[in-house]
Amino acid sequence: MSGLHTMRPAASVTRRGFTLIELLVVIAILGMLMALLLPAIGAVRERAKRTVCSTHMNQISLALQTYHSQNNCFPPGVGSCTPATGKQWDLAPPCQGPNWLAKLLAQLDEEAYFNQMMKCIDINANPCVSCTTADSANRWQAVGTTVPPPFACPSAETIDVDSYYTNGSTLKNLAKGNIAGNFGADYYVGHKGMFDIQTLDKTFTSTTDAGAKGKWKAGGKGIRVDDVHDGATTTLIIGEILARNNSADIRGAWFLPNMGASSFTGYLPPNANPASKPATGFPVSTLGTTYKAANYYDTIQGCDKNIASPNINKMYCGGSSSAGAAGDSATPGSYYAALRSAHPGGVNVAMVGHNVAFISDTIDSDVFMALCTRDGKATGNLVEIKAAVPD
């Protein structure tokens, strides 16, 4: 019929799927892309974490500047009211004030935390012994058993609560962070850093002495900017350390003043590893005395003895009866611990002048020692020192 069109069935379309070979090629390409992208993603994440750590370093540095403005000095490393002939440098001396980090709590907007500590030391002789457990009458909450945010670096290993530092019944549940103060270029005691152990006007030999109690222990004068003869922008004041998931290991226990807990020295370079000890031995001290370190690792009072081999773990340590290295017998005043971080290649630090920098693990040892002194006796070349501290 005219005007009518015959409808024809649509031609069928044959759909062909991927062959096995094509699928394998696609999977291989995706795998190669992931292999290329994952390291880049990991590097970006680490840079972000390192930035947070650097920001925390800046916060603490600013708090130190504020403290100095208010007191005309930085806080002492710790105010000690135990005689120097007693166990002044030990883990739990009879009489002791708060350490430098605890004294900064108010400047770090942790006033409530600071006030709890002051309530505690008003009726106790040593905050590290007595303030980590809440008072039964609720006169204060436990102090030192949590980590204020600026004291932690997200790049570092998260420390489990059951791995907080504990030493028998004397020291218990001390939380671990990643910040330490500069006690000089060599040992814990007496080596011209930015923090030190200051003997207070009154000293006591027993925790039961009535005079050992009181807020006066939070006093004392630390180092002033005017005492820094090497230059504020080239003298290191704080840096990063690593803690360890072991309750016997003191490192990172921020409420304690002891070496490796909230203090370090320049006796070892950043992230020192026994496997990388120089064949020629340890360099000459910046104070003019030759030290040949037999132990190229942290030598401290509380050490994780379960680190079996010094050649595969930079956290290997020694120095106490629980030492990973059997036979170490240094006295507390001769302990030392290095700056350490989980960042590839180095550690974050802050200078007296409030400038934050990233110090390479490969920094010249003389230059690093020079950065850790304040008294003009550094052997490092000034040009090299300035180059080691990026603006």
Disulfide bonds with the S-S distance in Angstrom:
Cys53-Cys153 1.81
Cys81-Cys95 1.92
Cys120-Cys131 1.91
Cys303-Cys317 2.03
